[in-house]
Amino acid sequence: MRDVLEVPALDTDLAAESLLLDVEHLEGRLVAVGERGHIVYSDDGGDSWTQAEVPVSTTLTGVDFPEGNADEGWAVGHSGVILHSSDGGETWEHQLDGREGIPKLVSLYEKRIEAKEAEIEEAEDEDRISDLEWELDDLVYTRDILQEDLERFGPWQPMLDVWFRDADYGIAVGAYNLIYRTEDGGETWQAVSDRIDNPNRFHLNEITQVDGGDLYIAGESGFVYRSTDDGRNWETIEPGYPGSFFGVVGTGDGGVLAYGLRGNVYRSENGDEWNSVDSATDRTLNAGDVNADGEVVIVANDGAVIYSSDGGQSFSEHVRPARHSYVGVTLVPDNGLVLVGEKGAVLTDRRGKGQEEDPLTAPEPN
């Protein structure tokens, strides 16, 4: 069996029509990532796509280029892989994967275990000692599971998203509370999973910076995490829905939206107080984007695209006839969208209309 971390992505004319999971809009260029290590880019607004050179063939789940920098980009994916491009996404190089990342995380847990043991030795109250011992047991259990999984199954834990402030500083997040940070453009990565209060190791599905500079992470089981200092410290937020959030997006006017399962959208003006918003759908919401005019678009399962022109205060739904699910979206100039999902990349208007008919579902000619 081939090692997907060692085998480059296969060159194929179908890369832009296969499963794509995220898309990024740069200055005059679109870059999308997906299954089998496929990365494709377009310089004509999504009309045509070129496949990039990628050193791995594992599924890629997220891509990001720092704002104002159309050259330096990062992509993440399964097996804990992190890739880097310095030419606008045309060629990519390996920076990290779970073979190096999980041992970094194990070392982090060993330091936390040592600190917890020292805390127990200094504690005097019996109830406090009992609580600390439970916490120590959890830390030891997690460390052991990480080690055993790596030895038995390899580096299977996926990274799910990545964000970079500039060409040096970035954060990658993933399943089971995986968090890595770099301050040197990815030359080195540090495990920082201890910065978030997530003892159950819920998945961290997306990391986003909104207007004003705050960072948000969308997580499982109703949790959202916020940082006001570029991810060095995080606070836990519970907007009010107990199910999973798959993304967070700004509103264009300083507010923020969190969205996820069953069409749930929660809106906040300041990140502190949250209210449910009628999303006009009950389909699972997967990815969103916003522009400076307050237009918000979120894509969903079953071909649904929901659109807001008022910063996420209200939405309308359009369901594309082919009912293909979409997991990535970006707003492009001239009132367009690029959607990515199970059938690759699709160029539509702002509300998800256009290129409607799939060849397999188009009506028979009269």
Contacts in CASP RR format, 6 or more apart in sequence:
PFRMAT RR
TARGET T0000
AUTHOR 0000-0000-0000
METHOD contacts of the structure
MODEL  1
MRDVLEVPALDTDLAAESLLLDVEHLEGRLVAVGERGHIVYSDDGGDSWT
QAEVPVSTTLTGVDFPEGNADEGWAVGHSGVILHSSDGGETWEHQLDGRE
GIPKLVSLYEKRIEAKEAEIEEAEDEDRISDLEWELDDLVYTRDILQEDL
ERFGPWQPMLDVWFRDADYGIAVGAYNLIYRTEDGGETWQAVSDRIDNPN
RFHLNEITQVDGGDLYIAGESGFVYRSTDDGRNWETIEPGYPGSFFGVVG
TGDGGVLAYGLRGNVYRSENGDEWNSVDSATDRTLNAGDVNADGEVVIVA
NDGAVIYSSDGGQSFSEHVRPARHSYVGVTLVPDNGLVLVGEKGAVLTDR
RGKGQEEDPLTAPEPN
2 57 0 8 1.000
4 56 0 8 1.000
4 57 0 8 1.000
4 58 0 8 1.000
4 78 0 8 1.000
4 79 0 8 1.000
5 56 0 8 1.000
5 58 0 8 1.000
5 79 0 8 1.000
5 81 0 8 1.000
5 94 0 8 1.000
5 97 0 8 1.000
5 99 0 8 1.000
5 155 0 8 1.000
6 56 0 8 1.000
7 56 0 8 1.000
7 57 0 8 1.000
8 53 0 8 1.000
8 54 0 8 1.000
8 55 0 8 1.000
8 56 0 8 1.000
8 57 0 8 1.000
9 15 0 8 1.000
9 36 0 8 1.000
9 37 0 8 1.000
9 38 0 8 1.000
9 39 0 8 1.000
9 51 0 8 1.000
9 53 0 8 1.000
9 54 0 8 1.000
9 55 0 8 1.000
9 56 0 8 1.000
9 57 0 8 1.000
10 36 0 8 1.000
10 57 0 8 1.000
11 51 0 8 1.000
12 18 0 8 1.000
12 38 0 8 1.000
12 51 0 8 1.000
15 38 0 8 1.000
15 40 0 8 1.000
15 49 0 8 1.000
15 51 0 8 1.000
16 32 0 8 1.000
16 40 0 8 1.000
16 49 0 8 1.000
16 51 0 8 1.000
16 344 0 8 1.000
16 345 0 8 1.000
17 343 0 8 1.000
17 344 0 8 1.000
17 345 0 8 1.000
18 34 0 8 1.000
18 35 0 8 1.000
18 36 0 8 1.000
18 38 0 8 1.000
18 344 0 8 1.000
19 34 0 8 1.000
19 35 0 8 1.000
19 59 0 8 1.000
19 341 0 8 1.000
19 342 0 8 1.000
19 343 0 8 1.000
19 344 0 8 1.000
20 32 0 8 1.000
20 33 0 8 1.000
20 34 0 8 1.000
20 35 0 8 1.000
20 38 0 8 1.000
20 40 0 8 1.000
20 327 0 8 1.000
20 328 0 8 1.000
20 340 0 8 1.000
20 341 0 8 1.000
20 344 0 8 1.000
20 345 0 8 1.000
21 33 0 8 1.000
21 34 0 8 1.000
21 35 0 8 1.000
21 59 0 8 1.000
21 60 0 8 1.000
21 61 0 8 1.000
21 62 0 8 1.000
21 327 0 8 1.000
21 328 0 8 1.000
21 340 0 8 1.000
21 341 0 8 1.000
22 32 0 8 1.000
22 33 0 8 1.000
22 34 0 8 1.000
22 60 0 8 1.000
22 61 0 8 1.000
22 62 0 8 1.000
22 63 0 8 1.000
22 161 0 8 1.000
22 287 0 8 1.000
22 327 0 8 1.000
22 328 0 8 1.000
22 340 0 8 1.000
23 30 0 8 1.000
23 31 0 8 1.000
23 32 0 8 1.000
23 33 0 8 1.000
23 63 0 8 1.000
23 328 0 8 1.000
23 329 0 8 1.000
23 330 0 8 1.000
23 338 0 8 1.000
23 340 0 8 1.000
23 345 0 8 1.000
24 30 0 8 1.000
24 31 0 8 1.000
24 32 0 8 1.000
24 63 0 8 1.000
24 64 0 8 1.000
24 65 0 8 1.000
24 330 0 8 1.000
25 330 0 8 1.000
25 331 0 8 1.000
25 332 0 8 1.000
25 338 0 8 1.000
26 65 0 8 1.000
26 70 0 8 1.000
26 88 0 8 1.000
27 68 0 8 1.000
27 70 0 8 1.000
28 43 0 8 1.000
28 45 0 8 1.000
28 70 0 8 1.000
29 41 0 8 1.000
29 42 0 8 1.000
29 43 0 8 1.000
29 70 0 8 1.000
29 88 0 8 1.000
29 89 0 8 1.000
30 41 0 8 1.000
30 42 0 8 1.000
30 45 0 8 1.000
30 46 0 8 1.000
30 330 0 8 1.000
30 332 0 8 1.000
30 338 0 8 1.000
30 345 0 8 1.000
31 39 0 8 1.000
31 40 0 8 1.000
31 41 0 8 1.000
31 52 0 8 1.000
31 63 0 8 1.000
31 65 0 8 1.000
31 88 0 8 1.000
31 89 0 8 1.000
32 39 0 8 1.000
32 40 0 8 1.000
32 41 0 8 1.000
32 49 0 8 1.000
32 63 0 8 1.000
32 338 0 8 1.000
32 340 0 8 1.000
32 344 0 8 1.000
32 345 0 8 1.000
33 39 0 8 1.000
33 60 0 8 1.000
33 61 0 8 1.000
33 62 0 8 1.000
33 63 0 8 1.000
33 75 0 8 1.000
34 59 0 8 1.000
34 60 0 8 1.000
34 61 0 8 1.000
34 340 0 8 1.000
35 59 0 8 1.000
35 60 0 8 1.000
36 57 0 8 1.000
36 58 0 8 1.000
36 59 0 8 1.000
37 54 0 8 1.000
37 56 0 8 1.000
37 57 0 8 1.000
37 58 0 8 1.000
37 59 0 8 1.000
37 60 0 8 1.000
38 51 0 8 1.000
38 54 0 8 1.000
38 60 0 8 1.000
39 51 0 8 1.000
39 52 0 8 1.000
39 54 0 8 1.000
39 60 0 8 1.000
39 63 0 8 1.000
39 75 0 8 1.000
39 89 0 8 1.000
39 92 0 8 1.000
40 49 0 8 1.000
40 50 0 8 1.000
40 51 0 8 1.000
40 52 0 8 1.000
40 345 0 8 1.000
41 49 0 8 1.000
41 50 0 8 1.000
41 52 0 8 1.000
41 88 0 8 1.000
41 89 0 8 1.000
41 90 0 8 1.000
42 48 0 8 1.000
42 49 0 8 1.000
42 50 0 8 1.000
42 345 0 8 1.000
43 50 0 8 1.000
45 332 0 8 1.000
45 338 0 8 1.000
45 347 0 8 1.000
46 332 0 8 1.000
46 338 0 8 1.000
46 345 0 8 1.000
46 347 0 8 1.000
47 347 0 8 1.000
49 345 0 8 1.000
50 90 0 8 1.000
52 85 0 8 1.000
52 89 0 8 1.000
52 90 0 8 1.000
52 91 0 8 1.000
52 92 0 8 1.000
53 90 0 8 1.000
53 91 0 8 1.000
53 92 0 8 1.000
54 60 0 8 1.000
54 83 0 8 1.000
54 92 0 8 1.000
55 83 0 8 1.000
55 92 0 8 1.000
55 93 0 8 1.000
55 94 0 8 1.000
56 79 0 8 1.000
56 81 0 8 1.000
56 83 0 8 1.000
56 94 0 8 1.000
56 97 0 8 1.000
58 77 0 8 1.000
58 78 0 8 1.000
58 79 0 8 1.000
58 81 0 8 1.000
59 77 0 8 1.000
59 78 0 8 1.000
59 158 0 8 1.000
60 75 0 8 1.000
60 76 0 8 1.000
60 77 0 8 1.000
60 78 0 8 1.000
60 81 0 8 1.000
60 83 0 8 1.000
61 76 0 8 1.000
61 77 0 8 1.000
61 78 0 8 1.000
61 158 0 8 1.000
61 159 0 8 1.000
61 160 0 8 1.000
61 161 0 8 1.000
62 75 0 8 1.000
62 76 0 8 1.000
62 77 0 8 1.000
62 159 0 8 1.000
62 160 0 8 1.000
62 161 0 8 1.000
62 162 0 8 1.000
63 73 0 8 1.000
63 74 0 8 1.000
63 75 0 8 1.000
63 76 0 8 1.000
63 162 0 8 1.000
64 73 0 8 1.000
64 74 0 8 1.000
64 75 0 8 1.000
64 161 0 8 1.000
64 162 0 8 1.000
64 163 0 8 1.000
64 164 0 8 1.000
65 71 0 8 1.000
65 72 0 8 1.000
65 73 0 8 1.000
65 74 0 8 1.000
65 88 0 8 1.000
65 164 0 8 1.000
66 72 0 8 1.000
66 73 0 8 1.000
66 164 0 8 1.000
66 165 0 8 1.000
66 166 0 8 1.000
66 167 0 8 1.000
69 166 0 8 1.000
69 167 0 8 1.000
70 88 0 8 1.000
71 85 0 8 1.000
71 86 0 8 1.000
71 87 0 8 1.000
71 88 0 8 1.000
72 84 0 8 1.000
72 85 0 8 1.000
72 86 0 8 1.000
72 88 0 8 1.000
72 164 0 8 1.000
72 167 0 8 1.000
72 185 0 8 1.000
73 84 0 8 1.000
73 85 0 8 1.000
73 86 0 8 1.000
73 88 0 8 1.000
73 89 0 8 1.000
73 164 0 8 1.000
74 82 0 8 1.000
74 83 0 8 1.000
74 84 0 8 1.000
74 85 0 8 1.000
74 95 0 8 1.000
74 162 0 8 1.000
74 164 0 8 1.000
74 170 0 8 1.000
74 172 0 8 1.000
74 186 0 8 1.000
75 82 0 8 1.000
75 83 0 8 1.000
75 85 0 8 1.000
75 92 0 8 1.000
75 162 0 8 1.000
76 82 0 8 1.000
76 83 0 8 1.000
76 159 0 8 1.000
76 160 0 8 1.000
76 161 0 8 1.000
76 162 0 8 1.000
76 172 0 8 1.000
76 174 0 8 1.000
77 158 0 8 1.000
77 159 0 8 1.000
77 160 0 8 1.000
78 156 0 8 1.000
78 158 0 8 1.000
78 159 0 8 1.000
79 97 0 8 1.000
79 98 0 8 1.000
79 154 0 8 1.000
79 155 0 8 1.000
79 156 0 8 1.000
79 157 0 8 1.000
79 158 0 8 1.000
80 96 0 8 1.000
80 97 0 8 1.000
80 98 0 8 1.000
80 101 0 8 1.000
80 155 0 8 1.000
80 157 0 8 1.000
80 158 0 8 1.000
80 159 0 8 1.000
80 178 0 8 1.000
81 94 0 8 1.000
81 96 0 8 1.000
81 97 0 8 1.000
81 98 0 8 1.000
81 159 0 8 1.000
82 94 0 8 1.000
82 95 0 8 1.000
82 96 0 8 1.000
82 97 0 8 1.000
82 159 0 8 1.000
82 162 0 8 1.000
82 172 0 8 1.000
82 180 0 8 1.000
82 186 0 8 1.000
82 189 0 8 1.000
83 92 0 8 1.000
83 93 0 8 1.000
83 94 0 8 1.000
83 95 0 8 1.000
84 92 0 8 1.000
84 93 0 8 1.000
84 95 0 8 1.000
84 185 0 8 1.000
84 186 0 8 1.000
85 91 0 8 1.000
85 92 0 8 1.000
85 93 0 8 1.000
95 186 0 8 1.000
95 187 0 8 1.000
95 189 0 8 1.000
96 180 0 8 1.000
96 186 0 8 1.000
96 189 0 8 1.000
97 155 0 8 1.000
98 150 0 8 1.000
98 154 0 8 1.000
98 155 0 8 1.000
98 157 0 8 1.000
99 150 0 8 1.000
99 154 0 8 1.000
99 155 0 8 1.000
100 189 0 8 1.000
101 155 0 8 1.000
101 180 0 8 1.000
101 189 0 8 1.000
101 191 0 8 1.000
102 146 0 8 1.000
102 149 0 8 1.000
102 150 0 8 1.000
102 155 0 8 1.000
102 157 0 8 1.000
103 150 0 8 1.000
104 180 0 8 1.000
104 189 0 8 1.000
104 190 0 8 1.000
104 191 0 8 1.000
105 146 0 8 1.000
105 178 0 8 1.000
105 191 0 8 1.000
105 193 0 8 1.000
106 143 0 8 1.000
106 146 0 8 1.000
106 147 0 8 1.000
107 191 0 8 1.000
108 191 0 8 1.000
108 192 0 8 1.000
108 193 0 8 1.000
108 194 0 8 1.000
109 139 0 8 1.000
109 142 0 8 1.000
109 143 0 8 1.000
109 146 0 8 1.000
110 143 0 8 1.000
112 139 0 8 1.000
112 194 0 8 1.000
113 136 0 8 1.000
113 139 0 8 1.000
113 140 0 8 1.000
113 143 0 8 1.000
116 132 0 8 1.000
116 135 0 8 1.000
116 136 0 8 1.000
116 139 0 8 1.000
117 136 0 8 1.000
119 132 0 8 1.000
120 129 0 8 1.000
120 132 0 8 1.000
120 133 0 8 1.000
120 136 0 8 1.000
123 129 0 8 1.000
123 132 0 8 1.000
138 199 0 8 1.000
142 201 0 8 1.000
149 156 0 8 1.000
149 157 0 8 1.000
157 174 0 8 1.000
157 175 0 8 1.000
157 176 0 8 1.000
157 178 0 8 1.000
158 174 0 8 1.000
158 175 0 8 1.000
159 172 0 8 1.000
159 173 0 8 1.000
159 174 0 8 1.000
159 175 0 8 1.000
159 178 0 8 1.000
159 180 0 8 1.000
160 173 0 8 1.000
160 174 0 8 1.000
160 175 0 8 1.000
160 203 0 8 1.000
160 204 0 8 1.000
160 205 0 8 1.000
160 206 0 8 1.000
161 172 0 8 1.000
161 173 0 8 1.000
161 174 0 8 1.000
161 204 0 8 1.000
161 205 0 8 1.000
161 206 0 8 1.000
161 207 0 8 1.000
162 170 0 8 1.000
162 171 0 8 1.000
162 172 0 8 1.000
162 173 0 8 1.000
162 207 0 8 1.000
163 170 0 8 1.000
163 171 0 8 1.000
163 172 0 8 1.000
163 207 0 8 1.000
163 208 0 8 1.000
163 209 0 8 1.000
163 215 0 8 1.000
164 170 0 8 1.000
164 171 0 8 1.000
164 185 0 8 1.000
165 209 0 8 1.000
165 230 0 8 1.000
167 185 0 8 1.000
168 182 0 8 1.000
168 183 0 8 1.000
168 184 0 8 1.000
168 185 0 8 1.000
169 181 0 8 1.000
169 182 0 8 1.000
169 183 0 8 1.000
169 185 0 8 1.000
169 230 0 8 1.000
170 181 0 8 1.000
170 182 0 8 1.000
170 183 0 8 1.000
170 185 0 8 1.000
170 186 0 8 1.000
171 179 0 8 1.000
171 180 0 8 1.000
171 181 0 8 1.000
171 182 0 8 1.000
171 192 0 8 1.000
171 207 0 8 1.000
171 215 0 8 1.000
171 231 0 8 1.000
172 178 0 8 1.000
172 179 0 8 1.000
172 180 0 8 1.000
172 181 0 8 1.000
172 189 0 8 1.000
172 207 0 8 1.000
173 179 0 8 1.000
173 204 0 8 1.000
173 205 0 8 1.000
173 206 0 8 1.000
173 207 0 8 1.000
173 217 0 8 1.000
174 203 0 8 1.000
174 204 0 8 1.000
174 205 0 8 1.000
175 203 0 8 1.000
175 204 0 8 1.000
176 201 0 8 1.000
176 203 0 8 1.000
177 193 0 8 1.000
177 196 0 8 1.000
177 198 0 8 1.000
177 201 0 8 1.000
177 202 0 8 1.000
177 203 0 8 1.000
177 204 0 8 1.000
178 193 0 8 1.000
178 204 0 8 1.000
179 191 0 8 1.000
179 192 0 8 1.000
179 193 0 8 1.000
179 195 0 8 1.000
179 196 0 8 1.000
179 204 0 8 1.000
180 189 0 8 1.000
180 190 0 8 1.000
180 191 0 8 1.000
180 192 0 8 1.000
181 189 0 8 1.000
181 190 0 8 1.000
181 192 0 8 1.000
181 231 0 8 1.000
182 188 0 8 1.000
182 189 0 8 1.000
182 190 0 8 1.000
195 231 0 8 1.000
195 232 0 8 1.000
195 233 0 8 1.000
195 234 0 8 1.000
196 204 0 8 1.000
196 217 0 8 1.000
196 225 0 8 1.000
196 234 0 8 1.000
196 236 0 8 1.000
197 234 0 8 1.000
197 236 0 8 1.000
198 204 0 8 1.000
198 223 0 8 1.000
198 225 0 8 1.000
200 221 0 8 1.000
202 219 0 8 1.000
202 220 0 8 1.000
202 221 0 8 1.000
202 223 0 8 1.000
203 219 0 8 1.000
203 220 0 8 1.000
203 244 0 8 1.000
204 217 0 8 1.000
204 218 0 8 1.000
204 219 0 8 1.000
204 225 0 8 1.000
205 217 0 8 1.000
205 218 0 8 1.000
205 219 0 8 1.000
205 220 0 8 1.000
205 244 0 8 1.000
205 245 0 8 1.000
205 246 0 8 1.000
205 247 0 8 1.000
206 217 0 8 1.000
206 218 0 8 1.000
206 219 0 8 1.000
206 246 0 8 1.000
206 247 0 8 1.000
206 248 0 8 1.000
206 287 0 8 1.000
207 215 0 8 1.000
207 216 0 8 1.000
207 217 0 8 1.000
208 215 0 8 1.000
208 216 0 8 1.000
208 217 0 8 1.000
208 218 0 8 1.000
208 247 0 8 1.000
208 248 0 8 1.000
208 249 0 8 1.000
208 250 0 8 1.000
209 215 0 8 1.000
209 216 0 8 1.000
210 216 0 8 1.000
210 248 0 8 1.000
210 249 0 8 1.000
210 250 0 8 1.000
210 251 0 8 1.000
210 254 0 8 1.000
210 255 0 8 1.000
210 256 0 8 1.000
211 250 0 8 1.000
211 251 0 8 1.000
211 252 0 8 1.000
211 253 0 8 1.000
211 254 0 8 1.000
211 255 0 8 1.000
212 254 0 8 1.000
213 228 0 8 1.000
214 226 0 8 1.000
214 227 0 8 1.000
214 228 0 8 1.000
214 256 0 8 1.000
214 271 0 8 1.000
215 226 0 8 1.000
215 227 0 8 1.000
215 228 0 8 1.000
215 230 0 8 1.000
215 231 0 8 1.000
216 224 0 8 1.000
216 225 0 8 1.000
216 226 0 8 1.000
216 227 0 8 1.000
216 248 0 8 1.000
216 256 0 8 1.000
216 258 0 8 1.000
217 224 0 8 1.000
217 225 0 8 1.000
217 226 0 8 1.000
217 234 0 8 1.000
217 248 0 8 1.000
218 224 0 8 1.000
218 245 0 8 1.000
218 246 0 8 1.000
218 247 0 8 1.000
218 248 0 8 1.000
218 258 0 8 1.000
218 259 0 8 1.000
218 260 0 8 1.000
219 225 0 8 1.000
219 244 0 8 1.000
219 245 0 8 1.000
219 246 0 8 1.000
220 243 0 8 1.000
220 244 0 8 1.000
220 245 0 8 1.000
221 242 0 8 1.000
221 243 0 8 1.000
221 244 0 8 1.000
222 238 0 8 1.000
222 239 0 8 1.000
222 240 0 8 1.000
222 241 0 8 1.000
222 242 0 8 1.000
222 243 0 8 1.000
222 244 0 8 1.000
222 245 0 8 1.000
223 236 0 8 1.000
223 237 0 8 1.000
223 238 0 8 1.000
223 245 0 8 1.000
224 236 0 8 1.000
224 237 0 8 1.000
224 238 0 8 1.000
224 239 0 8 1.000
224 245 0 8 1.000
224 248 0 8 1.000
224 258 0 8 1.000
225 234 0 8 1.000
225 235 0 8 1.000
225 236 0 8 1.000
225 237 0 8 1.000
226 234 0 8 1.000
226 235 0 8 1.000
226 237 0 8 1.000
226 271 0 8 1.000
227 233 0 8 1.000
227 234 0 8 1.000
227 235 0 8 1.000
237 271 0 8 1.000
237 272 0 8 1.000
237 274 0 8 1.000
239 245 0 8 1.000
239 258 0 8 1.000
239 266 0 8 1.000
239 268 0 8 1.000
239 274 0 8 1.000
240 266 0 8 1.000
240 274 0 8 1.000
240 276 0 8 1.000
241 260 0 8 1.000
241 261 0 8 1.000
241 264 0 8 1.000
241 266 0 8 1.000
241 276 0 8 1.000
243 260 0 8 1.000
243 261 0 8 1.000
243 264 0 8 1.000
244 260 0 8 1.000
244 261 0 8 1.000
245 258 0 8 1.000
245 259 0 8 1.000
245 260 0 8 1.000
245 264 0 8 1.000
246 259 0 8 1.000
246 260 0 8 1.000
246 261 0 8 1.000
246 284 0 8 1.000
246 285 0 8 1.000
246 286 0 8 1.000
246 287 0 8 1.000
247 258 0 8 1.000
247 259 0 8 1.000
247 260 0 8 1.000
247 285 0 8 1.000
247 286 0 8 1.000
247 287 0 8 1.000
247 288 0 8 1.000
248 256 0 8 1.000
248 257 0 8 1.000
248 258 0 8 1.000
248 259 0 8 1.000
249 256 0 8 1.000
249 257 0 8 1.000
249 259 0 8 1.000
249 288 0 8 1.000
249 289 0 8 1.000
249 290 0 8 1.000
249 296 0 8 1.000
249 298 0 8 1.000
250 256 0 8 1.000
250 257 0 8 1.000
250 290 0 8 1.000
250 296 0 8 1.000
251 257 0 8 1.000
251 267 0 8 1.000
251 290 0 8 1.000
251 294 0 8 1.000
251 296 0 8 1.000
251 311 0 8 1.000
251 312 0 8 1.000
252 290 0 8 1.000
252 291 0 8 1.000
252 292 0 8 1.000
252 293 0 8 1.000
252 294 0 8 1.000
252 296 0 8 1.000
252 311 0 8 1.000
253 294 0 8 1.000
253 311 0 8 1.000
254 269 0 8 1.000
255 267 0 8 1.000
255 268 0 8 1.000
255 269 0 8 1.000
255 270 0 8 1.000
255 271 0 8 1.000
255 311 0 8 1.000
256 267 0 8 1.000
256 268 0 8 1.000
256 271 0 8 1.000
257 265 0 8 1.000
257 266 0 8 1.000
257 267 0 8 1.000
257 268 0 8 1.000
257 277 0 8 1.000
257 296 0 8 1.000
257 298 0 8 1.000
257 312 0 8 1.000
258 265 0 8 1.000
258 266 0 8 1.000
258 268 0 8 1.000
258 274 0 8 1.000
259 265 0 8 1.000
259 266 0 8 1.000
259 279 0 8 1.000
259 285 0 8 1.000
259 288 0 8 1.000
259 298 0 8 1.000
260 284 0 8 1.000
260 285 0 8 1.000
260 286 0 8 1.000
261 284 0 8 1.000
261 285 0 8 1.000
262 282 0 8 1.000
262 283 0 8 1.000
262 284 0 8 1.000
263 279 0 8 1.000
263 281 0 8 1.000
263 282 0 8 1.000
263 283 0 8 1.000
263 284 0 8 1.000
263 285 0 8 1.000
263 300 0 8 1.000
264 276 0 8 1.000
264 279 0 8 1.000
264 285 0 8 1.000
265 276 0 8 1.000
265 277 0 8 1.000
265 278 0 8 1.000
265 279 0 8 1.000
265 285 0 8 1.000
265 298 0 8 1.000
265 312 0 8 1.000
265 315 0 8 1.000
266 274 0 8 1.000
266 275 0 8 1.000
266 276 0 8 1.000
266 277 0 8 1.000
267 274 0 8 1.000
267 275 0 8 1.000
267 276 0 8 1.000
267 277 0 8 1.000
267 312 0 8 1.000
267 313 0 8 1.000
268 274 0 8 1.000
268 275 0 8 1.000
277 312 0 8 1.000
277 313 0 8 1.000
277 314 0 8 1.000
277 315 0 8 1.000
278 314 0 8 1.000
278 315 0 8 1.000
279 285 0 8 1.000
279 298 0 8 1.000
279 306 0 8 1.000
279 315 0 8 1.000
279 317 0 8 1.000
280 306 0 8 1.000
280 315 0 8 1.000
280 316 0 8 1.000
280 317 0 8 1.000
281 300 0 8 1.000
281 304 0 8 1.000
281 306 0 8 1.000
281 315 0 8 1.000
281 317 0 8 1.000
283 300 0 8 1.000
283 301 0 8 1.000
283 302 0 8 1.000
283 303 0 8 1.000
283 304 0 8 1.000
284 300 0 8 1.000
284 301 0 8 1.000
285 298 0 8 1.000
285 299 0 8 1.000
285 300 0 8 1.000
285 306 0 8 1.000
286 298 0 8 1.000
286 299 0 8 1.000
286 300 0 8 1.000
286 301 0 8 1.000
286 325 0 8 1.000
286 326 0 8 1.000
286 327 0 8 1.000
286 328 0 8 1.000
287 298 0 8 1.000
287 299 0 8 1.000
287 326 0 8 1.000
287 327 0 8 1.000
287 328 0 8 1.000
287 329 0 8 1.000
288 296 0 8 1.000
288 297 0 8 1.000
288 298 0 8 1.000
288 299 0 8 1.000
288 328 0 8 1.000
288 329 0 8 1.000
289 296 0 8 1.000
289 297 0 8 1.000
289 329 0 8 1.000
289 330 0 8 1.000
289 331 0 8 1.000
290 296 0 8 1.000
290 297 0 8 1.000
290 311 0 8 1.000
290 331 0 8 1.000
291 331 0 8 1.000
294 308 0 8 1.000
294 309 0 8 1.000
294 310 0 8 1.000
294 311 0 8 1.000
294 312 0 8 1.000
295 307 0 8 1.000
295 308 0 8 1.000
295 309 0 8 1.000
295 311 0 8 1.000
295 331 0 8 1.000
295 350 0 8 1.000
296 307 0 8 1.000
296 308 0 8 1.000
296 311 0 8 1.000
296 312 0 8 1.000
296 315 0 8 1.000
297 305 0 8 1.000
297 306 0 8 1.000
297 307 0 8 1.000
297 308 0 8 1.000
297 329 0 8 1.000
297 331 0 8 1.000
297 337 0 8 1.000
297 350 0 8 1.000
297 352 0 8 1.000
298 305 0 8 1.000
298 306 0 8 1.000
298 315 0 8 1.000
298 329 0 8 1.000
299 305 0 8 1.000
299 306 0 8 1.000
299 326 0 8 1.000
299 327 0 8 1.000
299 328 0 8 1.000
299 329 0 8 1.000
299 339 0 8 1.000
300 306 0 8 1.000
300 325 0 8 1.000
300 326 0 8 1.000
301 325 0 8 1.000
302 319 0 8 1.000
302 323 0 8 1.000
302 325 0 8 1.000
303 319 0 8 1.000
303 320 0 8 1.000
303 322 0 8 1.000
303 323 0 8 1.000
303 324 0 8 1.000
303 325 0 8 1.000
303 326 0 8 1.000
304 317 0 8 1.000
304 318 0 8 1.000
304 319 0 8 1.000
304 320 0 8 1.000
305 317 0 8 1.000
305 318 0 8 1.000
305 319 0 8 1.000
305 320 0 8 1.000
305 326 0 8 1.000
305 329 0 8 1.000
305 337 0 8 1.000
305 339 0 8 1.000
305 348 0 8 1.000
305 351 0 8 1.000
305 352 0 8 1.000
306 315 0 8 1.000
306 316 0 8 1.000
306 317 0 8 1.000
306 318 0 8 1.000
307 315 0 8 1.000
307 316 0 8 1.000
307 317 0 8 1.000
307 318 0 8 1.000
307 350 0 8 1.000
307 351 0 8 1.000
307 352 0 8 1.000
308 314 0 8 1.000
308 315 0 8 1.000
308 316 0 8 1.000
316 351 0 8 1.000
318 351 0 8 1.000
318 352 0 8 1.000
318 353 0 8 1.000
320 348 0 8 1.000
320 352 0 8 1.000
320 353 0 8 1.000
320 356 0 8 1.000
321 356 0 8 1.000
321 357 0 8 1.000
321 358 0 8 1.000
321 361 0 8 1.000
322 343 0 8 1.000
322 356 0 8 1.000
322 357 0 8 1.000
322 358 0 8 1.000
322 360 0 8 1.000
322 361 0 8 1.000
324 341 0 8 1.000
324 342 0 8 1.000
324 343 0 8 1.000
324 358 0 8 1.000
325 341 0 8 1.000
325 342 0 8 1.000
326 339 0 8 1.000
326 340 0 8 1.000
326 341 0 8 1.000
326 346 0 8 1.000
327 340 0 8 1.000
327 341 0 8 1.000
328 339 0 8 1.000
328 340 0 8 1.000
328 341 0 8 1.000
329 337 0 8 1.000
329 338 0 8 1.000
329 339 0 8 1.000
329 340 0 8 1.000
330 337 0 8 1.000
330 338 0 8 1.000
331 337 0 8 1.000
331 350 0 8 1.000
332 338 0 8 1.000
332 347 0 8 1.000
335 349 0 8 1.000
335 350 0 8 1.000
336 347 0 8 1.000
336 348 0 8 1.000
336 349 0 8 1.000
336 350 0 8 1.000
337 347 0 8 1.000
337 348 0 8 1.000
337 349 0 8 1.000
337 350 0 8 1.000
337 352 0 8 1.000
338 345 0 8 1.000
338 346 0 8 1.000
338 347 0 8 1.000
338 348 0 8 1.000
339 345 0 8 1.000
339 346 0 8 1.000
339 348 0 8 1.000
339 352 0 8 1.000
340 346 0 8 1.000
343 358 0 8 1.000
346 355 0 8 1.000
347 354 0 8 1.000
347 355 0 8 1.000
348 354 0 8 1.000
348 355 0 8 1.000
357 363 0 8 1.000
END
